[in-house]
Amino acid sequence: MCNIYKRKMIQINNINFSQKTIESIQIDGGDVKGIEVELHNNNFKLTIIKNTNETIKEEINDINFIHKEAEEEEPEEEEPKEEQPEPEEEPEPEEPDEPNEEIITLDKFKGILEAKVDKKNTCKTYYRTIRDLYKYFKYNDMMDLLSKEKEIIEHLEQKYKTTSTLKNKLCGIYKCYTLLNIESKLLKDKIEHYKITQSIKEDKKITKIKKQLKKQTQY
Protein backbone atom coordinates (compact mmCIF):
# COMPACT_ATOMS: atom_id res chain seq x y z
CA MET A 1 0.00 0.00 0.00
CA CYS A 2 1.24 3.45 -0.88
CA ASN A 3 0.42 6.35 1.59
CA ILE A 4 0.47 9.66 -0.23
CA TYR A 5 -0.15 13.16 1.12
CA LYS A 6 -0.40 15.82 -1.50
CA ARG A 7 -1.23 19.50 -1.04
CA LYS A 8 -0.31 22.57 -3.04
CA MET A 9 3.47 22.45 -3.46
CA ILE A 10 4.04 19.50 -1.07
CA GLN A 11 3.89 15.74 -1.71
CA ILE A 12 4.86 13.22 1.00
CA ASN A 13 5.18 9.54 0.10
CA ASN A 14 4.75 6.57 2.46
CA ILE A 15 4.34 8.03 5.97
CA ASN A 16 4.27 5.27 8.57
CA PHE A 17 3.10 6.61 11.93
CA SER A 18 3.59 3.33 13.77
CA GLN A 19 7.21 3.03 12.65
CA LYS A 20 7.68 6.81 12.38
CA THR A 21 9.19 6.68 8.90
CA ILE A 22 8.87 8.72 5.72
CA GLU A 23 10.02 7.52 2.33
CA SER A 24 10.32 10.89 0.56
CA ILE A 25 9.19 14.50 0.51
CA GLN A 26 8.78 16.44 -2.71
CA ILE A 27 8.46 20.23 -2.68
CA ASP A 28 7.82 22.25 -5.80
CA GLY A 29 9.84 25.44 -6.22
CA GLY A 30 13.54 26.27 -6.04
CA ASP A 31 13.52 28.84 -3.21
CA VAL A 32 13.53 26.32 -0.30
CA LYS A 33 16.31 26.83 2.26
CA GLY A 34 15.50 23.96 4.59
CA ILE A 35 12.89 21.52 5.95
CA GLU A 36 12.06 20.59 9.56
CA VAL A 37 10.10 17.42 10.28
CA GLU A 38 8.38 16.24 13.50
CA LEU A 39 6.60 12.88 13.54
CA HIS A 40 4.44 11.77 16.47
CA ASN A 41 1.97 8.90 16.96
CA ASN A 42 -0.72 10.21 14.65
CA ASN A 43 0.53 13.67 13.89
CA PHE A 44 3.12 14.94 11.43
CA LYS A 45 4.46 18.49 11.44
CA LEU A 46 6.38 19.89 8.51
CA THR A 47 8.09 23.28 8.47
CA ILE A 48 9.48 24.63 5.19
CA ILE A 49 11.97 27.48 5.41
CA LYS A 50 12.39 29.56 2.27
CA ASN A 51 15.44 31.61 1.23
CA THR A 52 13.62 34.72 2.39
CA ASN A 53 13.36 33.14 5.86
CA GLU A 54 9.62 32.83 5.33
CA THR A 55 8.27 29.66 6.91
CA ILE A 56 5.42 27.43 5.81
CA LYS A 57 4.05 25.04 8.39
CA GLU A 58 1.98 21.99 7.54
CA GLU A 59 0.37 19.65 10.04
CA ILE A 60 -0.82 16.24 8.93
CA ASN A 61 -2.98 13.75 10.79
CA ASP A 62 -3.39 10.08 9.99
CA ILE A 63 -6.82 10.68 8.54
CA ASN A 64 -5.43 13.01 5.85
CA PHE A 65 -3.70 10.21 3.93
CA ILE A 66 -4.74 8.91 0.61
CA HIS A 67 -4.27 5.15 0.63
CA LYS A 68 -3.60 3.97 -2.88
CA GLU A 69 -2.57 0.62 -4.21
CA ALA A 70 0.51 0.81 -6.37
CA GLU A 71 -0.53 0.46 -9.93
CA GLU A 72 1.46 -1.67 -12.23
CA GLU A 73 2.44 0.16 -15.32
CA GLU A 74 1.09 -1.54 -18.35
CA PRO A 75 3.70 -1.96 -21.03
CA GLU A 76 3.03 0.17 -24.01
CA GLU A 77 1.95 -1.82 -26.96
CA GLU A 78 4.27 -1.38 -29.83
CA GLU A 79 2.56 -0.57 -33.05
CA PRO A 80 3.07 -3.38 -35.48
CA LYS A 81 5.62 -2.45 -38.04
CA GLU A 82 4.42 -2.52 -41.55
CA GLU A 83 6.07 -5.30 -43.40
CA GLN A 84 7.95 -3.94 -46.33
CA PRO A 85 7.13 -5.94 -49.43
CA GLU A 86 10.09 -7.82 -50.74
CA PRO A 87 11.25 -6.46 -54.08
CA GLU A 88 10.04 -8.61 -56.88
CA GLU A 89 12.75 -10.21 -58.92
CA GLU A 90 12.65 -9.04 -62.48
CA PRO A 91 12.41 -11.98 -64.82
CA GLU A 92 15.46 -12.46 -66.94
CA PRO A 93 14.73 -11.77 -70.59
CA GLU A 94 14.28 -14.97 -72.46
CA GLU A 95 16.44 -15.49 -75.46
CA PRO A 96 14.31 -15.83 -78.59
CA ASP A 97 14.23 -19.32 -79.97
CA GLU A 98 16.20 -19.63 -83.13
CA PRO A 99 14.05 -20.84 -85.99
CA ASN A 100 14.67 -24.51 -86.54
CA GLU A 101 14.84 -24.48 -90.32
CA GLU A 102 15.94 -27.75 -91.87
CA ILE A 103 18.61 -27.45 -94.53
CA ILE A 104 17.66 -29.06 -97.82
CA THR A 105 20.85 -30.38 -99.38
CA LEU A 106 21.21 -31.52 -103.00
CA ASP A 107 20.97 -35.21 -102.01
CA LYS A 108 17.82 -34.57 -99.97
CA PHE A 109 16.27 -32.68 -102.86
CA LYS A 110 17.13 -35.55 -105.21
CA GLY A 111 15.01 -37.80 -102.98
CA ILE A 112 12.12 -35.30 -103.20
CA LEU A 113 12.37 -35.29 -107.03
CA GLU A 114 12.38 -39.09 -107.23
CA ALA A 115 9.32 -39.27 -104.94
CA LYS A 116 7.30 -36.58 -106.76
CA VAL A 117 8.24 -36.98 -110.46
CA ASP A 118 6.95 -40.23 -111.95
CA LYS A 119 8.91 -40.25 -115.24
CA LYS A 120 12.51 -41.28 -114.54
CA ASN A 121 14.00 -39.50 -117.57
CA THR A 122 12.21 -36.25 -116.68
CA CYS A 123 13.37 -36.61 -113.07
CA LYS A 124 16.97 -37.06 -114.19
CA THR A 125 16.74 -34.00 -116.48
CA TYR A 126 15.44 -31.83 -113.61
CA TYR A 127 18.15 -33.15 -111.30
CA ARG A 128 20.99 -32.48 -113.77
CA THR A 129 19.77 -28.89 -114.24
CA ILE A 130 19.53 -28.16 -110.52
CA ARG A 131 22.84 -29.94 -109.87
CA ASP A 132 24.64 -27.69 -112.35
CA LEU A 133 23.22 -24.59 -110.62
CA TYR A 134 24.10 -26.05 -107.22
CA LYS A 135 27.74 -26.42 -108.24
CA TYR A 136 27.90 -23.05 -109.99
CA PHE A 137 26.46 -20.92 -107.18
CA LYS A 138 27.99 -23.08 -104.41
CA TYR A 139 25.01 -22.91 -101.99
CA ASN A 140 24.63 -25.76 -99.51
CA ASP A 141 20.91 -25.14 -98.96
CA MET A 142 18.40 -25.41 -101.79
CA MET A 143 16.25 -22.67 -100.23
CA ASP A 144 19.18 -20.24 -100.41
CA LEU A 145 19.92 -21.26 -103.99
CA LEU A 146 16.35 -20.81 -105.23
CA SER A 147 16.11 -17.37 -103.60
CA LYS A 148 18.47 -16.14 -106.38
CA GLU A 149 15.92 -16.49 -109.19
CA LYS A 150 17.13 -13.44 -111.11
CA GLU A 151 20.75 -14.66 -111.06
CA ILE A 152 19.62 -18.17 -112.06
CA ILE A 153 17.73 -16.83 -115.12
CA GLU A 154 20.68 -14.68 -116.21
CA HIS A 155 23.07 -17.63 -115.86
CA LEU A 156 20.86 -19.94 -117.95
CA GLU A 157 20.33 -17.29 -120.65
CA GLN A 158 24.09 -16.90 -121.02
CA LYS A 159 24.71 -20.64 -121.10
CA TYR A 160 21.90 -21.75 -123.48
CA LYS A 161 21.23 -19.86 -126.71
CA THR A 162 18.57 -22.12 -128.20
CA THR A 163 15.09 -20.97 -127.24
CA SER A 164 13.64 -24.45 -126.80
CA THR A 165 16.54 -25.64 -124.66
CA LEU A 166 16.42 -22.53 -122.52
CA LYS A 167 12.66 -22.87 -122.06
CA ASN A 168 13.03 -26.51 -120.98
CA LYS A 169 15.76 -25.65 -118.49
CA LEU A 170 13.61 -22.88 -116.99
CA CYS A 171 10.65 -25.27 -116.77
CA GLY A 172 12.83 -27.78 -114.92
CA ILE A 173 13.91 -25.10 -112.44
CA TYR A 174 10.32 -23.92 -111.99
CA LYS A 175 9.33 -27.49 -111.13
CA CYS A 176 11.85 -27.37 -108.27
CA TYR A 177 10.20 -24.19 -106.99
CA THR A 178 6.74 -25.78 -106.98
CA LEU A 179 7.99 -28.91 -105.15
CA LEU A 180 9.30 -26.70 -102.33
CA ASN A 181 6.18 -24.47 -102.32
CA ILE A 182 8.11 -21.39 -103.47
CA GLU A 183 6.34 -18.78 -105.62
CA SER A 184 8.33 -17.22 -108.49
CA LYS A 185 6.40 -14.87 -110.74
CA LEU A 186 9.62 -13.75 -112.43
CA LEU A 187 10.51 -17.27 -113.49
CA LYS A 188 6.94 -18.03 -114.56
CA ASP A 189 6.79 -14.91 -116.75
CA LYS A 190 10.16 -15.77 -118.29
CA ILE A 191 8.97 -19.25 -119.24
CA GLU A 192 5.85 -17.76 -120.84
CA HIS A 193 8.02 -15.34 -122.79
CA TYR A 194 10.16 -18.13 -124.25
CA LYS A 195 7.09 -20.22 -125.04
CA ILE A 196 5.72 -17.40 -127.18
CA THR A 197 9.12 -16.82 -128.76
CA GLN A 198 9.44 -20.50 -129.60
CA SER A 199 5.89 -20.60 -130.99
CA ILE A 200 6.62 -17.62 -133.26
CA LYS A 201 9.80 -19.24 -134.54
CA GLU A 202 8.00 -22.49 -135.21
CA ASP A 203 5.20 -20.66 -137.05
CA LYS A 204 7.75 -18.88 -139.23
CA LYS A 205 9.49 -22.15 -139.92
CA ILE A 206 6.20 -23.81 -140.90
CA THR A 207 5.29 -20.87 -143.14
CA LYS A 208 8.67 -21.07 -144.83
CA ILE A 209 8.30 -24.80 -145.47
CA LYS A 210 4.84 -24.27 -146.92
CA LYS A 211 6.16 -21.68 -149.33
CA GLN A 212 8.94 -23.99 -150.47
CA LEU A 213 6.48 -26.83 -151.03
CA LYS A 214 4.18 -24.52 -152.99
CA LYS A 215 7.00 -23.48 -155.29
CA GLN A 216 7.95 -27.08 -155.91
CA THR A 217 4.42 -28.03 -156.89
CA GLN A 218 4.24 -25.17 -159.40
CA TYR A 219 7.06 -26.62 -161.52
Secondary structure, DSSP 8 states (H G I E B T S, - for coil): -EEEEEETTEEEEEEETTTTEEEEEEE-SS-EEEEEEEE-SSEEEEEEEETTS-EEEEEEEGGG-EEE-------------------------------------HHHHHHHHHHH---HHHHHHHHHHHHHHHHHHT-SSHHHHHT-HHHHHHHHHHH--SHHHHHHHHHHHHHHHHHTT---HHHHHHHHHHHHHHHHHHHHHHHHHHHHHHHHHH-
